[in-house]
Amino acid sequence: MVKDLKGKLVLLTGASSGLGPYIARRLDREGCRFVLSARRQDELERVAVELREARVVSADLSQPGEAERLVAEAGPVDVLVANAGVPASGRLTDFEIDQIDRALDVNVRAPRSSVYNATKFGLRGFGHALAAELRRTGVGVSVVSPTFVDEAGMFAESGARVPVRLTKPTQVADAVARAILRRKVEIVVAPFEQRLFGRLVTAVPEMIQAAAGAAALPENAIRAQEGKR
């Protein structure tokens, strides 16, 4: 457990938009200093002026060598918040190889969402394994996993609507601070019913997939199936 974050240097990727500014503001209240990174220099500078102490390093983490350059320019840091990510929602067959590579590069290496889910499953597994490897070394690893976030981030920007309660970006930012301070391996930021559903998906995946498949069938196909019983 970390007593406080005052004076700690945080490297925050994906800092220019989405959840990045919310996380930066929340950690700024803890007294953190920042190295902010994203692709857009001008947007980074707009976030930086809101913070007490921050410098910016623009980098495109989907490009070879950019992650290494960012690490070199950032120098030694106390905390890495790996918030950078790219959308990867859609049918697998709709993606070009370079689009899949880019999603994997940004989301992992530095329903209809198979590629996005794959990258996030990989990131979650990587985080859990790394936390175990670094146990008792003084280095903590946390995975903060929000569901549908309102107002900011890729889901909000997509304009999609879902019949469930949405998470606020401030809740995600609070979870990031809590994960660092309390050395939590994982925090799922979602309403109770969504967290419960997530556990059910893990416990009985066949049942959930069958239910999801039935729900996705066109109405005439369902009637045809019922007629065969």
C-alpha positions as CSV (number, residue, x, y, z in Angstrom):
1,M,0.0,0.0,0.0
2,V,1.2,3.5,-0.9
3,K,0.7,6.1,1.8
4,D,0.4,9.1,-0.6
5,L,1.2,10.2,-4.1
6,K,2.5,13.7,-3.3
7,G,5.5,14.5,-5.5
8,K,5.3,11.2,-7.4
9,L,6.1,11.4,-11.1
10,V,3.3,9.8,-13.2
11,L,3.7,8.9,-16.9
12,L,0.2,9.0,-18.3
13,T,-0.4,7.7,-21.8
14,G,-3.6,8.5,-23.8
15,A,-3.6,11.8,-21.8
16,S,-5.0,14.1,-24.4
17,S,-8.6,13.0,-24.5
18,G,-11.2,10.5,-23.3
19,L,-10.5,9.3,-19.8
20,G,-6.9,10.8,-19.8
21,P,-7.7,14.3,-18.6
22,Y,-10.0,12.9,-15.9
23,I,-7.3,10.7,-14.6
24,A,-4.8,13.5,-14.7
25,R,-7.0,15.9,-12.8
26,R,-7.7,13.2,-10.1
27,L,-4.0,12.4,-9.6
28,D,-3.2,16.1,-9.6
29,R,-5.4,16.4,-6.5
30,E,-3.1,13.8,-4.9
31,G,-0.1,16.0,-5.6
32,C,1.4,14.1,-8.5
33,R,3.8,15.4,-11.2
34,F,3.2,14.3,-14.8
35,V,4.7,13.3,-18.1
36,L,1.7,13.4,-20.4
37,S,1.8,11.5,-23.6
38,A,-0.5,11.0,-26.6
39,R,-0.3,11.7,-30.4
40,R,-1.6,15.3,-30.4
41,Q,0.8,17.8,-29.0
42,D,-1.7,20.7,-28.9
43,E,-4.2,18.7,-27.0
44,L,-1.6,17.5,-24.5
45,E,-0.6,21.1,-23.8
46,R,-4.3,22.0,-23.1
47,V,-4.4,19.3,-20.4
48,A,-1.0,20.2,-19.0
49,V,-2.0,23.8,-18.2
50,E,-4.7,22.5,-15.9
51,L,-2.1,20.7,-13.8
52,R,0.4,21.9,-11.2
53,E,3.4,20.3,-12.8
54,A,3.4,18.6,-16.1
55,R,5.5,18.2,-19.3
56,V,4.4,16.7,-22.5
57,V,5.9,14.1,-24.8
58,S,3.9,13.4,-28.0
59,A,4.2,9.8,-29.2
60,D,2.3,7.4,-31.5
61,L,2.5,4.1,-29.6
62,S,1.3,2.2,-32.7
63,Q,4.6,3.0,-34.5
64,P,7.7,0.9,-34.0
65,G,10.2,2.5,-31.6
66,E,7.8,5.1,-30.3
67,A,7.3,3.3,-26.9
68,E,11.0,3.1,-26.4
69,R,11.5,6.8,-27.3
70,L,8.7,7.8,-24.9
71,V,10.4,5.8,-22.1
72,A,13.8,7.4,-22.8
73,E,12.3,11.0,-22.9
74,A,10.2,10.5,-19.8
75,G,13.1,9.2,-17.8
76,P,12.6,7.4,-14.4
77,V,9.0,7.6,-13.2
78,D,7.2,6.4,-10.1
79,V,3.9,5.5,-11.7
80,L,2.9,4.4,-15.2
81,V,-0.8,4.8,-16.1
82,A,-1.1,2.9,-19.4
83,N,-4.3,4.6,-20.6
84,A,-3.6,4.7,-24.3
85,G,-5.9,2.6,-26.5
86,V,-7.6,2.5,-29.9
87,P,-11.1,1.4,-30.9
88,A,-11.3,-2.1,-32.3
89,S,-15.0,-2.8,-32.4
90,G,-16.7,-4.5,-35.3
91,R,-16.8,-7.9,-36.9
92,L,-13.5,-9.7,-37.2
93,T,-13.9,-10.1,-41.0
94,D,-14.3,-6.3,-41.4
95,F,-10.7,-5.6,-40.2
96,E,-7.6,-5.3,-42.3
97,I,-4.4,-6.9,-40.9
98,D,-2.8,-3.5,-40.3
99,Q,-5.8,-2.4,-38.2
100,I,-5.6,-5.5,-36.1
101,D,-1.9,-5.0,-35.6
102,R,-2.4,-1.4,-34.6
103,A,-5.0,-2.4,-32.0
104,L,-2.7,-5.1,-30.6
105,D,0.3,-2.7,-30.6
106,V,-1.5,0.0,-28.6
107,N,-3.9,-2.0,-26.5
108,V,-1.6,-4.9,-25.5
109,R,2.0,-4.4,-26.5
110,A,2.6,-0.8,-25.3
111,P,-21.0,-7.9,-29.0
112,R,-19.2,-7.5,-32.5
113,S,-16.1,-6.6,-30.6
114,S,-13.9,-9.7,-31.0
115,V,-10.6,-7.9,-31.7
116,Y,-11.2,-5.3,-29.0
117,N,-12.1,-8.0,-26.5
118,A,-9.1,-10.0,-27.5
119,T,-6.8,-7.1,-26.8
120,K,-8.4,-6.4,-23.5
121,F,-8.3,-10.0,-22.4
122,G,-4.6,-10.0,-23.3
123,L,-4.0,-6.8,-21.3
124,R,-5.9,-8.2,-18.3
125,G,-4.0,-11.5,-18.4
126,F,-0.7,-9.6,-18.8
127,G,-1.5,-7.4,-15.9
128,H,-2.3,-10.3,-13.6
129,A,0.7,-12.3,-14.6
130,L,3.0,-9.2,-14.2
131,A,1.6,-8.5,-10.8
132,A,2.4,-12.0,-9.7
133,E,5.9,-11.8,-11.1
134,L,6.7,-8.5,-9.4
135,R,5.2,-9.4,-6.0
136,R,7.6,-8.4,-3.2
137,T,9.7,-6.3,-5.5
138,G,8.2,-3.1,-4.4
139,V,6.6,-2.6,-7.9
140,G,2.8,-2.8,-8.0
141,V,0.6,-3.6,-11.0
142,S,-3.1,-2.8,-11.2
143,V,-5.7,-3.4,-13.9
144,V,-8.6,-0.9,-13.9
145,S,-11.4,-2.3,-16.0
146,P,-14.4,0.0,-16.7
147,T,-17.5,-1.1,-18.6
148,F,-19.6,1.4,-20.5
149,V,-18.4,4.9,-19.7
150,D,-20.5,8.0,-20.2
151,E,-19.3,11.4,-21.4
152,A,-15.7,10.4,-22.3
153,G,-13.7,7.6,-23.9
154,M,-14.3,5.3,-26.9
155,F,-17.8,4.1,-26.0
156,A,-19.1,7.6,-25.4
157,E,-17.5,8.9,-28.7
158,S,-19.0,6.0,-30.6
159,G,-22.5,7.4,-30.0
160,A,-23.8,3.9,-29.2
161,R,-26.6,3.4,-26.7
162,V,-27.0,0.4,-24.3
163,P,-29.9,-0.4,-22.0
164,V,-27.7,-0.4,-18.9
165,R,-26.5,2.1,-16.3
166,L,-23.3,3.9,-17.4
167,T,-20.2,4.6,-15.5
168,K,-18.9,8.2,-15.0
169,P,-15.4,9.1,-16.1
170,T,-14.8,10.5,-12.6
171,Q,-15.5,7.0,-11.2
172,V,-12.8,5.6,-13.4
173,A,-10.3,8.2,-12.3
174,D,-11.1,7.6,-8.7
175,A,-10.5,3.9,-9.3
176,V,-7.1,4.6,-10.8
177,A,-6.1,6.6,-7.7
178,R,-7.4,3.9,-5.4
179,A,-5.6,1.1,-7.3
180,I,-2.3,2.9,-7.0
181,L,-2.7,3.9,-3.3
182,R,-4.0,0.5,-2.2
183,R,-2.0,-1.7,-4.5
184,K,-5.1,-3.4,-5.9
185,V,-4.5,-6.0,-8.6
186,E,-7.8,-5.3,-10.3
187,I,-10.7,-2.9,-9.9
188,V,-13.8,-3.4,-12.1
189,V,-15.6,0.0,-12.4
190,A,-19.2,-0.8,-13.2
191,P,-22.6,-1.0,-11.5
192,F,-23.2,-4.1,-9.4
193,E,-25.4,-5.9,-12.0
194,Q,-22.8,-5.5,-14.7
195,R,-20.0,-6.9,-12.4
196,L,-22.3,-9.8,-11.5
197,F,-22.9,-10.5,-15.2
198,G,-19.2,-10.4,-15.8
199,R,-18.7,-13.1,-13.2
200,L,-21.4,-15.2,-14.8
201,V,-19.7,-14.9,-18.2
202,T,-16.6,-16.3,-16.7
203,A,-18.3,-19.0,-14.7
204,V,-20.8,-20.3,-17.3
205,P,-19.6,-19.0,-20.7
206,E,-21.5,-21.6,-22.8
207,M,-24.9,-20.6,-21.2
208,I,-24.2,-16.9,-21.7
209,Q,-23.1,-17.4,-25.3
210,A,-26.2,-19.5,-26.1
211,A,-28.5,-16.8,-24.6
212,A,-26.7,-14.0,-26.5
213,G,-26.9,-16.0,-29.7
214,A,-30.7,-16.6,-29.3
215,A,-31.2,-12.9,-28.6
216,A,-29.4,-12.0,-31.8
217,L,-31.4,-14.2,-34.1
218,P,-33.8,-12.5,-36.4
219,E,-37.5,-12.8,-35.4
220,N,-38.4,-14.9,-38.4
221,A,-35.5,-17.3,-37.7
222,I,-36.8,-17.8,-34.1
223,R,-40.3,-18.5,-35.4
224,A,-38.8,-21.1,-37.8
225,Q,-36.9,-22.8,-35.0
226,E,-40.0,-22.9,-32.8
227,G,-41.9,-24.5,-35.7
228,K,-39.5,-27.4,-35.8
229,R,-40.0,-28.3,-32.1
